[in-house]
Amino acid sequence: MRGSLKSSVQRCLNREDVVILDSLNYIKGFRYELYCVTKACQTTQCVIFCDTSKERIVEWNDNRISAAGDSPDEAYDRDVLEGLVMRFEQPSPNNRWDSPLFVVQCDEPLPAHQVCSALFDRNALPPNQSTQSQPLSSTNFLYELDRVTQDVVTHIIDAQKTGVVGDLIPIKGASEQIMLTRTLTLGELQRHKRQFITYTKMHPVDDPGKLPNLFVQYLNNTLK
């Protein structure tokens, strides 16, 4: 459910529209994910916490059960409700992903002016590397990245068939060579390939010609 909510927010969020996610959001890790989505979109956000006592929550839920009649889905099962209350992680203004935080009691009006000010009168937080989509250095960068790394993996597997441990394996397009300190499996090399691709997509290079050497350096450092 949280994944579905986050995907919906990502599709709707932009610098022009106001998006209201009216949900429990009771896990701070999920609120942090939403905060990162907001930063990636370079827009503002705030958290509105409807602070209500457990006793009143139980009362409201019991009233729903009574009113639901043949539609019990309108209310929470008592065990589920107890679990939600127990696992609830209350937002704190000291957490950057919970700030600005507006705490509203059930018998109080929404501080609409303050909420509007938080959304429209503040500068958006600048994105960082963990939230910003990095520009690719060329339109076919991902294709080249996958092709080059796969060529290196294939060359290493082929070289092992005739080579011995301790041999240096030259790689086309790389100034450095692979030091074959032990026999490498295809699964192991593919795993390192995926890790290198994940890192390189976040830190793309301007010249795809550097990719073979960078991958060789990565393998020599990780396959020791």
PyMOL CGO cylinders between C-alpha atoms (Angstrom):
from pymol import cmd
from pymol.cgo import CYLINDER

trace = [
    CYLINDER, 0.00, 0.00, 0.00, 2.81, 2.42, 0.87, 0.3, 1, 1, 1, 1, 1, 1,
    CYLINDER, 2.81, 2.42, 0.87, 4.46, 1.67, -2.47, 0.3, 1, 1, 1, 1, 1, 1,
    CYLINDER, 4.46, 1.67, -2.47, 1.23, 2.44, -4.29, 0.3, 1, 1, 1, 1, 1, 1,
    CYLINDER, 1.23, 2.44, -4.29, 0.79, 5.71, -2.38, 0.3, 1, 1, 1, 1, 1, 1,
    CYLINDER, 0.79, 5.71, -2.38, 4.37, 6.79, -3.08, 0.3, 1, 1, 1, 1, 1, 1,
    CYLINDER, 4.37, 6.79, -3.08, 4.01, 6.01, -6.80, 0.3, 1, 1, 1, 1, 1, 1,
    CYLINDER, 4.01, 6.01, -6.80, 0.82, 8.06, -6.96, 0.3, 1, 1, 1, 1, 1, 1,
    CYLINDER, 0.82, 8.06, -6.96, 2.54, 11.01, -5.29, 0.3, 1, 1, 1, 1, 1, 1,
    CYLINDER, 2.54, 11.01, -5.29, 5.50, 10.79, -7.69, 0.3, 1, 1, 1, 1, 1, 1,
    CYLINDER, 5.50, 10.79, -7.69, 3.16, 10.87, -10.68, 0.3, 1, 1, 1, 1, 1, 1,
    CYLINDER, 3.16, 10.87, -10.68, 1.21, 13.88, -9.40, 0.3, 1, 1, 1, 1, 1, 1,
    CYLINDER, 1.21, 13.88, -9.40, 3.88, 16.01, -7.75, 0.3, 1, 1, 1, 1, 1, 1,
    CYLINDER, 3.88, 16.01, -7.75, 5.24, 19.04, -9.60, 0.3, 1, 1, 1, 1, 1, 1,
    CYLINDER, 5.24, 19.04, -9.60, 5.96, 22.71, -8.97, 0.3, 1, 1, 1, 1, 1, 1,
    CYLINDER, 5.96, 22.71, -8.97, 2.49, 23.91, -9.93, 0.3, 1, 1, 1, 1, 1, 1,
    CYLINDER, 2.49, 23.91, -9.93, -0.07, 21.65, -8.23, 0.3, 1, 1, 1, 1, 1, 1,
    CYLINDER, -0.07, 21.65, -8.23, -0.85, 21.10, -4.56, 0.3, 1, 1, 1, 1, 1, 1,
    CYLINDER, -0.85, 21.10, -4.56, -0.87, 17.38, -3.75, 0.3, 1, 1, 1, 1, 1, 1,
    CYLINDER, -0.87, 17.38, -3.75, -2.56, 16.22, -0.53, 0.3, 1, 1, 1, 1, 1, 1,
    CYLINDER, -2.56, 16.22, -0.53, -1.68, 12.70, 0.63, 0.3, 1, 1, 1, 1, 1, 1,
    CYLINDER, -1.68, 12.70, 0.63, -4.46, 11.96, 3.11, 0.3, 1, 1, 1, 1, 1, 1,
    CYLINDER, -4.46, 11.96, 3.11, -3.23, 8.71, 4.65, 0.3, 1, 1, 1, 1, 1, 1,
    CYLINDER, -3.23, 8.71, 4.65, -1.90, 7.29, 7.93, 0.3, 1, 1, 1, 1, 1, 1,
    CYLINDER, -1.90, 7.29, 7.93, 1.79, 7.84, 7.03, 0.3, 1, 1, 1, 1, 1, 1,
    CYLINDER, 1.79, 7.84, 7.03, 2.46, 6.45, 10.51, 0.3, 1, 1, 1, 1, 1, 1,
    CYLINDER, 2.46, 6.45, 10.51, 5.99, 5.17, 9.78, 0.3, 1, 1, 1, 1, 1, 1,
    CYLINDER, 5.99, 5.17, 9.78, 8.73, 7.79, 9.85, 0.3, 1, 1, 1, 1, 1, 1,
    CYLINDER, 8.73, 7.79, 9.85, 10.73, 5.93, 7.20, 0.3, 1, 1, 1, 1, 1, 1,
    CYLINDER, 10.73, 5.93, 7.20, 7.85, 6.35, 4.76, 0.3, 1, 1, 1, 1, 1, 1,
    CYLINDER, 7.85, 6.35, 4.76, 7.55, 10.04, 5.59, 0.3, 1, 1, 1, 1, 1, 1,
    CYLINDER, 7.55, 10.04, 5.59, 11.28, 10.33, 4.85, 0.3, 1, 1, 1, 1, 1, 1,
    CYLINDER, 11.28, 10.33, 4.85, 10.74, 8.69, 1.45, 0.3, 1, 1, 1, 1, 1, 1,
    CYLINDER, 10.74, 8.69, 1.45, 8.03, 11.23, 0.67, 0.3, 1, 1, 1, 1, 1, 1,
    CYLINDER, 8.03, 11.23, 0.67, 10.41, 14.00, 1.79, 0.3, 1, 1, 1, 1, 1, 1,
    CYLINDER, 10.41, 14.00, 1.79, 13.02, 12.71, -0.69, 0.3, 1, 1, 1, 1, 1, 1,
    CYLINDER, 13.02, 12.71, -0.69, 10.42, 12.66, -3.47, 0.3, 1, 1, 1, 1, 1, 1,
    CYLINDER, 10.42, 12.66, -3.47, 9.60, 16.29, -2.68, 0.3, 1, 1, 1, 1, 1, 1,
    CYLINDER, 9.60, 16.29, -2.68, 13.28, 17.25, -2.83, 0.3, 1, 1, 1, 1, 1, 1,
    CYLINDER, 13.28, 17.25, -2.83, 13.70, 15.47, -6.13, 0.3, 1, 1, 1, 1, 1, 1,
    CYLINDER, 13.70, 15.47, -6.13, 10.81, 17.51, -7.56, 0.3, 1, 1, 1, 1, 1, 1,
    CYLINDER, 10.81, 17.51, -7.56, 12.36, 20.68, -6.10, 0.3, 1, 1, 1, 1, 1, 1,
    CYLINDER, 12.36, 20.68, -6.10, 9.14, 21.77, -4.44, 0.3, 1, 1, 1, 1, 1, 1,
    CYLINDER, 9.14, 21.77, -4.44, 7.91, 22.36, -0.88, 0.3, 1, 1, 1, 1, 1, 1,
    CYLINDER, 7.91, 22.36, -0.88, 6.07, 20.17, 1.56, 0.3, 1, 1, 1, 1, 1, 1,
    CYLINDER, 6.07, 20.17, 1.56, 4.65, 20.13, 5.08, 0.3, 1, 1, 1, 1, 1, 1,
    CYLINDER, 4.65, 20.13, 5.08, 3.22, 17.55, 7.46, 0.3, 1, 1, 1, 1, 1, 1,
    CYLINDER, 3.22, 17.55, 7.46, -0.18, 17.92, 9.11, 0.3, 1, 1, 1, 1, 1, 1,
    CYLINDER, -0.18, 17.92, 9.11, -0.53, 15.67, 12.16, 0.3, 1, 1, 1, 1, 1, 1,
    CYLINDER, -0.53, 15.67, 12.16, -4.11, 15.07, 13.32, 0.3, 1, 1, 1, 1, 1, 1,
    CYLINDER, -4.11, 15.07, 13.32, -3.33, 14.49, 16.99, 0.3, 1, 1, 1, 1, 1, 1,
    CYLINDER, -3.33, 14.49, 16.99, -6.04, 12.36, 18.60, 0.3, 1, 1, 1, 1, 1, 1,
    CYLINDER, -6.04, 12.36, 18.60, -6.07, 10.29, 21.79, 0.3, 1, 1, 1, 1, 1, 1,
    CYLINDER, -6.07, 10.29, 21.79, -6.23, 6.50, 21.58, 0.3, 1, 1, 1, 1, 1, 1,
    CYLINDER, -6.23, 6.50, 21.58, -9.50, 6.54, 23.55, 0.3, 1, 1, 1, 1, 1, 1,
    CYLINDER, -9.50, 6.54, 23.55, -11.19, 8.82, 21.04, 0.3, 1, 1, 1, 1, 1, 1,
    CYLINDER, -11.19, 8.82, 21.04, -9.86, 6.80, 18.12, 0.3, 1, 1, 1, 1, 1, 1,
    CYLINDER, -9.86, 6.80, 18.12, -11.33, 3.62, 19.62, 0.3, 1, 1, 1, 1, 1, 1,
    CYLINDER, -11.33, 3.62, 19.62, -14.63, 5.41, 20.23, 0.3, 1, 1, 1, 1, 1, 1,
    CYLINDER, -14.63, 5.41, 20.23, -14.83, 6.63, 16.63, 0.3, 1, 1, 1, 1, 1, 1,
    CYLINDER, -14.83, 6.63, 16.63, -13.98, 3.17, 15.32, 0.3, 1, 1, 1, 1, 1, 1,
    CYLINDER, -13.98, 3.17, 15.32, -16.61, 1.51, 17.53, 0.3, 1, 1, 1, 1, 1, 1,
    CYLINDER, -16.61, 1.51, 17.53, -19.18, 3.98, 16.24, 0.3, 1, 1, 1, 1, 1, 1,
    CYLINDER, -19.18, 3.98, 16.24, -18.23, 3.03, 12.70, 0.3, 1, 1, 1, 1, 1, 1,
    CYLINDER, -18.23, 3.03, 12.70, -18.64, -0.65, 13.53, 0.3, 1, 1, 1, 1, 1, 1,
    CYLINDER, -18.64, -0.65, 13.53, -22.13, 0.03, 14.91, 0.3, 1, 1, 1, 1, 1, 1,
    CYLINDER, -22.13, 0.03, 14.91, -23.08, 2.17, 11.93, 0.3, 1, 1, 1, 1, 1, 1,
    CYLINDER, -23.08, 2.17, 11.93, -21.58, -0.15, 9.34, 0.3, 1, 1, 1, 1, 1, 1,
    CYLINDER, -21.58, -0.15, 9.34, -24.13, -2.93, 9.83, 0.3, 1, 1, 1, 1, 1, 1,
    CYLINDER, -24.13, -2.93, 9.83, -23.59, -5.26, 6.89, 0.3, 1, 1, 1, 1, 1, 1,
    CYLINDER, -23.59, -5.26, 6.89, -20.49, -3.30, 5.75, 0.3, 1, 1, 1, 1, 1, 1,
    CYLINDER, -20.49, -3.30, 5.75, -17.82, -4.00, 8.40, 0.3, 1, 1, 1, 1, 1, 1,
    CYLINDER, -17.82, -4.00, 8.40, -15.08, -2.82, 6.02, 0.3, 1, 1, 1, 1, 1, 1,
    CYLINDER, -15.08, -2.82, 6.02, -16.00, 0.73, 7.00, 0.3, 1, 1, 1, 1, 1, 1,
    CYLINDER, -16.00, 0.73, 7.00, -14.12, 0.21, 10.30, 0.3, 1, 1, 1, 1, 1, 1,
    CYLINDER, -14.12, 0.21, 10.30, -10.86, -1.31, 11.52, 0.3, 1, 1, 1, 1, 1, 1,
    CYLINDER, -10.86, -1.31, 11.52, -10.78, -4.68, 13.24, 0.3, 1, 1, 1, 1, 1, 1,
    CYLINDER, -10.78, -4.68, 13.24, -9.91, -4.05, 16.91, 0.3, 1, 1, 1, 1, 1, 1,
    CYLINDER, -9.91, -4.05, 16.91, -6.62, -6.03, 16.68, 0.3, 1, 1, 1, 1, 1, 1,
    CYLINDER, -6.62, -6.03, 16.68, -5.59, -4.12, 13.56, 0.3, 1, 1, 1, 1, 1, 1,
    CYLINDER, -5.59, -4.12, 13.56, -6.39, -0.82, 15.24, 0.3, 1, 1, 1, 1, 1, 1,
    CYLINDER, -6.39, -0.82, 15.24, -4.34, -1.76, 18.30, 0.3, 1, 1, 1, 1, 1, 1,
    CYLINDER, -4.34, -1.76, 18.30, -1.44, -2.68, 16.06, 0.3, 1, 1, 1, 1, 1, 1,
    CYLINDER, -1.44, -2.68, 16.06, -1.59, 0.63, 14.20, 0.3, 1, 1, 1, 1, 1, 1,
    CYLINDER, -1.59, 0.63, 14.20, -1.61, 2.58, 17.45, 0.3, 1, 1, 1, 1, 1, 1,
    CYLINDER, -1.61, 2.58, 17.45, 1.30, 0.54, 18.82, 0.3, 1, 1, 1, 1, 1, 1,
    CYLINDER, 1.30, 0.54, 18.82, 3.46, 1.01, 15.72, 0.3, 1, 1, 1, 1, 1, 1,
    CYLINDER, 3.46, 1.01, 15.72, 2.65, 4.68, 15.19, 0.3, 1, 1, 1, 1, 1, 1,
    CYLINDER, 2.65, 4.68, 15.19, 5.79, 6.83, 15.03, 0.3, 1, 1, 1, 1, 1, 1,
    CYLINDER, 5.79, 6.83, 15.03, 4.76, 10.34, 15.93, 0.3, 1, 1, 1, 1, 1, 1,
    CYLINDER, 4.76, 10.34, 15.93, 6.18, 13.11, 13.74, 0.3, 1, 1, 1, 1, 1, 1,
    CYLINDER, 6.18, 13.11, 13.74, 8.62, 15.54, 15.31, 0.3, 1, 1, 1, 1, 1, 1,
    CYLINDER, 8.62, 15.54, 15.31, 9.53, 19.07, 14.19, 0.3, 1, 1, 1, 1, 1, 1,
    CYLINDER, 9.53, 19.07, 14.19, 13.16, 18.17, 14.92, 0.3, 1, 1, 1, 1, 1, 1,
    CYLINDER, 13.16, 18.17, 14.92, 13.12, 15.77, 11.96, 0.3, 1, 1, 1, 1, 1, 1,
    CYLINDER, 13.12, 15.77, 11.96, 13.75, 17.57, 8.70, 0.3, 1, 1, 1, 1, 1, 1,
    CYLINDER, 13.75, 17.57, 8.70, 11.35, 15.24, 6.90, 0.3, 1, 1, 1, 1, 1, 1,
    CYLINDER, 11.35, 15.24, 6.90, 8.55, 16.17, 9.33, 0.3, 1, 1, 1, 1, 1, 1,
    CYLINDER, 8.55, 16.17, 9.33, 9.14, 19.90, 9.11, 0.3, 1, 1, 1, 1, 1, 1,
    CYLINDER, 9.14, 19.90, 9.11, 7.25, 22.21, 8.85, 0.3, 1, 1, 1, 1, 1, 1,
    CYLINDER, 7.25, 22.21, 8.85, 4.92, 20.29, 11.17, 0.3, 1, 1, 1, 1, 1, 1,
    CYLINDER, 4.92, 20.29, 11.17, 1.38, 21.39, 12.04, 0.3, 1, 1, 1, 1, 1, 1,
    CYLINDER, 1.38, 21.39, 12.04, -0.26, 19.57, 14.95, 0.3, 1, 1, 1, 1, 1, 1,
    CYLINDER, -0.26, 19.57, 14.95, -4.05, 19.84, 14.80, 0.3, 1, 1, 1, 1, 1, 1,
    CYLINDER, -4.05, 19.84, 14.80, -6.47, 18.66, 17.48, 0.3, 1, 1, 1, 1, 1, 1,
    CYLINDER, -6.47, 18.66, 17.48, -9.81, 17.21, 16.39, 0.3, 1, 1, 1, 1, 1, 1,
    CYLINDER, -9.81, 17.21, 16.39, -11.77, 20.17, 17.78, 0.3, 1, 1, 1, 1, 1, 1,
    CYLINDER, -11.77, 20.17, 17.78, -9.46, 22.82, 16.30, 0.3, 1, 1, 1, 1, 1, 1,
    CYLINDER, -9.46, 22.82, 16.30, -9.65, 24.46, 12.86, 0.3, 1, 1, 1, 1, 1, 1,
    CYLINDER, -9.65, 24.46, 12.86, -6.93, 23.80, 10.34, 0.3, 1, 1, 1, 1, 1, 1,
    CYLINDER, -6.93, 23.80, 10.34, -4.27, 26.58, 10.38, 0.3, 1, 1, 1, 1, 1, 1,
    CYLINDER, -4.27, 26.58, 10.38, -4.83, 27.18, 6.71, 0.3, 1, 1, 1, 1, 1, 1,
    CYLINDER, -4.83, 27.18, 6.71, -2.87, 30.44, 6.46, 0.3, 1, 1, 1, 1, 1, 1,
    CYLINDER, -2.87, 30.44, 6.46, 0.22, 28.91, 8.06, 0.3, 1, 1, 1, 1, 1, 1,
    CYLINDER, 0.22, 28.91, 8.06, -0.02, 25.86, 5.82, 0.3, 1, 1, 1, 1, 1, 1,
    CYLINDER, -0.02, 25.86, 5.82, -0.26, 28.06, 2.73, 0.3, 1, 1, 1, 1, 1, 1,
    CYLINDER, -0.26, 28.06, 2.73, 2.72, 30.07, 3.89, 0.3, 1, 1, 1, 1, 1, 1,
    CYLINDER, 2.72, 30.07, 3.89, 4.75, 26.89, 4.38, 0.3, 1, 1, 1, 1, 1, 1,
    CYLINDER, 4.75, 26.89, 4.38, 3.93, 25.74, 0.86, 0.3, 1, 1, 1, 1, 1, 1,
    CYLINDER, 3.93, 25.74, 0.86, 4.04, 28.98, -1.11, 0.3, 1, 1, 1, 1, 1, 1,
    CYLINDER, 4.04, 28.98, -1.11, 6.30, 31.39, 0.81, 0.3, 1, 1, 1, 1, 1, 1,
    CYLINDER, 6.30, 31.39, 0.81, 9.31, 29.12, 1.29, 0.3, 1, 1, 1, 1, 1, 1,
    CYLINDER, 9.31, 29.12, 1.29, 12.07, 28.16, -1.08, 0.3, 1, 1, 1, 1, 1, 1,
    CYLINDER, 12.07, 28.16, -1.08, 12.18, 24.52, -2.09, 0.3, 1, 1, 1, 1, 1, 1,
    CYLINDER, 12.18, 24.52, -2.09, 15.00, 22.48, -0.61, 0.3, 1, 1, 1, 1, 1, 1,
    CYLINDER, 15.00, 22.48, -0.61, 17.75, 21.88, -3.14, 0.3, 1, 1, 1, 1, 1, 1,
    CYLINDER, 17.75, 21.88, -3.14, 18.02, 18.27, -4.33, 0.3, 1, 1, 1, 1, 1, 1,
    CYLINDER, 18.02, 18.27, -4.33, 21.10, 16.25, -3.44, 0.3, 1, 1, 1, 1, 1, 1,
    CYLINDER, 21.10, 16.25, -3.44, 22.70, 13.27, -5.15, 0.3, 1, 1, 1, 1, 1, 1,
    CYLINDER, 22.70, 13.27, -5.15, 20.44, 10.81, -3.33, 0.3, 1, 1, 1, 1, 1, 1,
    CYLINDER, 20.44, 10.81, -3.33, 17.28, 12.49, -4.63, 0.3, 1, 1, 1, 1, 1, 1,
    CYLINDER, 17.28, 12.49, -4.63, 18.27, 14.13, -7.92, 0.3, 1, 1, 1, 1, 1, 1,
    CYLINDER, 18.27, 14.13, -7.92, 18.16, 12.27, -11.19, 0.3, 1, 1, 1, 1, 1, 1,
    CYLINDER, 18.16, 12.27, -11.19, 21.62, 12.65, -12.67, 0.3, 1, 1, 1, 1, 1, 1,
    CYLINDER, 21.62, 12.65, -12.67, 21.86, 13.80, -16.29, 0.3, 1, 1, 1, 1, 1, 1,
    CYLINDER, 21.86, 13.80, -16.29, 23.25, 11.17, -18.61, 0.3, 1, 1, 1, 1, 1, 1,
    CYLINDER, 23.25, 11.17, -18.61, 26.35, 12.23, -20.51, 0.3, 1, 1, 1, 1, 1, 1,
    CYLINDER, 26.35, 12.23, -20.51, 24.86, 11.06, -23.81, 0.3, 1, 1, 1, 1, 1, 1,
    CYLINDER, 24.86, 11.06, -23.81, 21.56, 9.78, -25.13, 0.3, 1, 1, 1, 1, 1, 1,
    CYLINDER, 21.56, 9.78, -25.13, 22.91, 6.22, -25.42, 0.3, 1, 1, 1, 1, 1, 1,
    CYLINDER, 22.91, 6.22, -25.42, 24.89, 6.29, -22.19, 0.3, 1, 1, 1, 1, 1, 1,
    CYLINDER, 24.89, 6.29, -22.19, 23.00, 3.42, -20.55, 0.3, 1, 1, 1, 1, 1, 1,
    CYLINDER, 23.00, 3.42, -20.55, 23.31, 1.30, -23.67, 0.3, 1, 1, 1, 1, 1, 1,
    CYLINDER, 23.31, 1.30, -23.67, 27.06, 1.93, -23.83, 0.3, 1, 1, 1, 1, 1, 1,
    CYLINDER, 27.06, 1.93, -23.83, 27.44, 1.26, -20.11, 0.3, 1, 1, 1, 1, 1, 1,
    CYLINDER, 27.44, 1.26, -20.11, 25.71, -2.11, -20.37, 0.3, 1, 1, 1, 1, 1, 1,
    CYLINDER, 25.71, -2.11, -20.37, 27.53, -3.07, -23.58, 0.3, 1, 1, 1, 1, 1, 1,
    CYLINDER, 27.53, -3.07, -23.58, 31.01, -2.18, -22.30, 0.3, 1, 1, 1, 1, 1, 1,
    CYLINDER, 31.01, -2.18, -22.30, 30.62, -3.93, -18.96, 0.3, 1, 1, 1, 1, 1, 1,
    CYLINDER, 30.62, -3.93, -18.96, 29.16, -7.05, -20.62, 0.3, 1, 1, 1, 1, 1, 1,
    CYLINDER, 29.16, -7.05, -20.62, 32.07, -7.13, -23.08, 0.3, 1, 1, 1, 1, 1, 1,
    CYLINDER, 32.07, -7.13, -23.08, 34.52, -7.04, -20.17, 0.3, 1, 1, 1, 1, 1, 1,
    CYLINDER, 34.52, -7.04, -20.17, 32.69, -9.83, -18.33, 0.3, 1, 1, 1, 1, 1, 1,
    CYLINDER, 32.69, -9.83, -18.33, 32.60, -12.00, -21.47, 0.3, 1, 1, 1, 1, 1, 1,
    CYLINDER, 32.60, -12.00, -21.47, 36.30, -11.39, -22.14, 0.3, 1, 1, 1, 1, 1, 1,
    CYLINDER, 36.30, -11.39, -22.14, 37.26, -12.39, -18.60, 0.3, 1, 1, 1, 1, 1, 1,
    CYLINDER, 37.26, -12.39, -18.60, 35.24, -15.63, -18.80, 0.3, 1, 1, 1, 1, 1, 1,
    CYLINDER, 35.24, -15.63, -18.80, 36.82, -16.50, -22.17, 0.3, 1, 1, 1, 1, 1, 1,
    CYLINDER, 36.82, -16.50, -22.17, 40.33, -15.65, -20.94, 0.3, 1, 1, 1, 1, 1, 1,
    CYLINDER, 40.33, -15.65, -20.94, 39.96, -17.93, -17.92, 0.3, 1, 1, 1, 1, 1, 1,
    CYLINDER, 39.96, -17.93, -17.92, 39.51, -20.93, -20.23, 0.3, 1, 1, 1, 1, 1, 1,
    CYLINDER, 39.51, -20.93, -20.23, 43.11, -20.68, -21.44, 0.3, 1, 1, 1, 1, 1, 1,
    CYLINDER, 43.11, -20.68, -21.44, 44.74, -18.63, -18.69, 0.3, 1, 1, 1, 1, 1, 1,
    CYLINDER, 44.74, -18.63, -18.69, 46.01, -19.51, -15.21, 0.3, 1, 1, 1, 1, 1, 1,
    CYLINDER, 46.01, -19.51, -15.21, 45.70, -17.84, -11.85, 0.3, 1, 1, 1, 1, 1, 1,
    CYLINDER, 45.70, -17.84, -11.85, 48.15, -14.96, -11.65, 0.3, 1, 1, 1, 1, 1, 1,
    CYLINDER, 48.15, -14.96, -11.65, 47.82, -13.97, -15.30, 0.3, 1, 1, 1, 1, 1, 1,
    CYLINDER, 47.82, -13.97, -15.30, 47.08, -10.40, -16.32, 0.3, 1, 1, 1, 1, 1, 1,
    CYLINDER, 47.08, -10.40, -16.32, 44.09, -10.10, -18.65, 0.3, 1, 1, 1, 1, 1, 1,
    CYLINDER, 44.09, -10.10, -18.65, 44.22, -7.16, -21.08, 0.3, 1, 1, 1, 1, 1, 1,
    CYLINDER, 44.22, -7.16, -21.08, 40.89, -5.46, -21.74, 0.3, 1, 1, 1, 1, 1, 1,
    CYLINDER, 40.89, -5.46, -21.74, 40.12, -3.63, -24.97, 0.3, 1, 1, 1, 1, 1, 1,
    CYLINDER, 40.12, -3.63, -24.97, 39.86, 0.12, -24.38, 0.3, 1, 1, 1, 1, 1, 1,
    CYLINDER, 39.86, 0.12, -24.38, 41.43, -0.05, -20.89, 0.3, 1, 1, 1, 1, 1, 1,
    CYLINDER, 41.43, -0.05, -20.89, 44.94, 0.99, -19.97, 0.3, 1, 1, 1, 1, 1, 1,
    CYLINDER, 44.94, 0.99, -19.97, 44.87, -1.28, -16.91, 0.3, 1, 1, 1, 1, 1, 1,
    CYLINDER, 44.87, -1.28, -16.91, 44.57, -5.05, -16.87, 0.3, 1, 1, 1, 1, 1, 1,
    CYLINDER, 44.57, -5.05, -16.87, 42.59, -7.52, -14.79, 0.3, 1, 1, 1, 1, 1, 1,
    CYLINDER, 42.59, -7.52, -14.79, 44.71, -9.42, -12.28, 0.3, 1, 1, 1, 1, 1, 1,
    CYLINDER, 44.71, -9.42, -12.28, 43.36, -12.97, -12.23, 0.3, 1, 1, 1, 1, 1, 1,
    CYLINDER, 43.36, -12.97, -12.23, 44.00, -13.91, -8.59, 0.3, 1, 1, 1, 1, 1, 1,
    CYLINDER, 44.00, -13.91, -8.59, 41.44, -16.76, -8.65, 0.3, 1, 1, 1, 1, 1, 1,
    CYLINDER, 41.44, -16.76, -8.65, 38.84, -18.31, -10.90, 0.3, 1, 1, 1, 1, 1, 1,
    CYLINDER, 38.84, -18.31, -10.90, 35.79, -16.05, -11.22, 0.3, 1, 1, 1, 1, 1, 1,
    CYLINDER, 35.79, -16.05, -11.22, 32.29, -17.32, -11.86, 0.3, 1, 1, 1, 1, 1, 1,
    CYLINDER, 32.29, -17.32, -11.86, 29.88, -15.73, -14.31, 0.3, 1, 1, 1, 1, 1, 1,
    CYLINDER, 29.88, -15.73, -14.31, 27.37, -15.09, -11.53, 0.3, 1, 1, 1, 1, 1, 1,
    CYLINDER, 27.37, -15.09, -11.53, 29.97, -13.24, -9.45, 0.3, 1, 1, 1, 1, 1, 1,
    CYLINDER, 29.97, -13.24, -9.45, 31.02, -11.06, -12.38, 0.3, 1, 1, 1, 1, 1, 1,
    CYLINDER, 31.02, -11.06, -12.38, 27.43, -10.28, -13.29, 0.3, 1, 1, 1, 1, 1, 1,
    CYLINDER, 27.43, -10.28, -13.29, 26.74, -9.22, -9.71, 0.3, 1, 1, 1, 1, 1, 1,
    CYLINDER, 26.74, -9.22, -9.71, 29.70, -6.82, -9.76, 0.3, 1, 1, 1, 1, 1, 1,
    CYLINDER, 29.70, -6.82, -9.76, 28.59, -5.60, -13.17, 0.3, 1, 1, 1, 1, 1, 1,
    CYLINDER, 28.59, -5.60, -13.17, 25.16, -4.67, -11.78, 0.3, 1, 1, 1, 1, 1, 1,
    CYLINDER, 25.16, -4.67, -11.78, 26.72, -2.89, -8.81, 0.3, 1, 1, 1, 1, 1, 1,
    CYLINDER, 26.72, -2.89, -8.81, 29.03, -0.91, -11.08, 0.3, 1, 1, 1, 1, 1, 1,
    CYLINDER, 29.03, -0.91, -11.08, 26.14, 0.06, -13.38, 0.3, 1, 1, 1, 1, 1, 1,
    CYLINDER, 26.14, 0.06, -13.38, 24.06, 1.23, -10.42, 0.3, 1, 1, 1, 1, 1, 1,
    CYLINDER, 24.06, 1.23, -10.42, 26.92, 3.41, -9.17, 0.3, 1, 1, 1, 1, 1, 1,
    CYLINDER, 26.92, 3.41, -9.17, 27.81, 4.78, -12.60, 0.3, 1, 1, 1, 1, 1, 1,
    CYLINDER, 27.81, 4.78, -12.60, 24.21, 5.75, -13.39, 0.3, 1, 1, 1, 1, 1, 1,
    CYLINDER, 24.21, 5.75, -13.39, 24.36, 8.05, -10.36, 0.3, 1, 1, 1, 1, 1, 1,
    CYLINDER, 24.36, 8.05, -10.36, 27.85, 9.34, -11.31, 0.3, 1, 1, 1, 1, 1, 1,
    CYLINDER, 27.85, 9.34, -11.31, 27.93, 9.36, -15.14, 0.3, 1, 1, 1, 1, 1, 1,
    CYLINDER, 27.93, 9.36, -15.14, 31.10, 10.23, -17.02, 0.3, 1, 1, 1, 1, 1, 1,
    CYLINDER, 31.10, 10.23, -17.02, 31.32, 12.66, -19.90, 0.3, 1, 1, 1, 1, 1, 1,
    CYLINDER, 31.32, 12.66, -19.90, 33.39, 10.31, -22.03, 0.3, 1, 1, 1, 1, 1, 1,
    CYLINDER, 33.39, 10.31, -22.03, 32.04, 6.75, -22.50, 0.3, 1, 1, 1, 1, 1, 1,
    CYLINDER, 32.04, 6.75, -22.50, 35.52, 5.78, -23.63, 0.3, 1, 1, 1, 1, 1, 1,
    CYLINDER, 35.52, 5.78, -23.63, 36.57, 5.86, -19.97, 0.3, 1, 1, 1, 1, 1, 1,
    CYLINDER, 36.57, 5.86, -19.97, 34.09, 3.14, -19.01, 0.3, 1, 1, 1, 1, 1, 1,
    CYLINDER, 34.09, 3.14, -19.01, 36.29, 0.08, -19.75, 0.3, 1, 1, 1, 1, 1, 1,
    CYLINDER, 36.29, 0.08, -19.75, 39.13, 1.39, -17.60, 0.3, 1, 1, 1, 1, 1, 1,
    CYLINDER, 39.13, 1.39, -17.60, 36.79, 2.43, -14.80, 0.3, 1, 1, 1, 1, 1, 1,
    CYLINDER, 36.79, 2.43, -14.80, 35.18, -1.02, -14.76, 0.3, 1, 1, 1, 1, 1, 1,
    CYLINDER, 35.18, -1.02, -14.76, 38.57, -2.71, -14.72, 0.3, 1, 1, 1, 1, 1, 1,
    CYLINDER, 38.57, -2.71, -14.72, 39.65, -0.53, -11.79, 0.3, 1, 1, 1, 1, 1, 1,
    CYLINDER, 39.65, -0.53, -11.79, 36.41, -1.37, -10.00, 0.3, 1, 1, 1, 1, 1, 1,
    CYLINDER, 36.41, -1.37, -10.00, 36.89, -5.11, -10.51, 0.3, 1, 1, 1, 1, 1, 1,
    CYLINDER, 36.89, -5.11, -10.51, 40.53, -5.05, -9.41, 0.3, 1, 1, 1, 1, 1, 1,
    CYLINDER, 40.53, -5.05, -9.41, 39.49, -3.30, -6.19, 0.3, 1, 1, 1, 1, 1, 1,
    CYLINDER, 39.49, -3.30, -6.19, 36.50, -5.50, -5.41, 0.3, 1, 1, 1, 1, 1, 1,
    CYLINDER, 36.50, -5.50, -5.41, 37.77, -8.94, -6.49, 0.3, 1, 1, 1, 1, 1, 1,
    CYLINDER, 37.77, -8.94, -6.49, 40.77, -9.05, -4.18, 0.3, 1, 1, 1, 1, 1, 1,
]
cmd.load_cgo(trace, "trace")
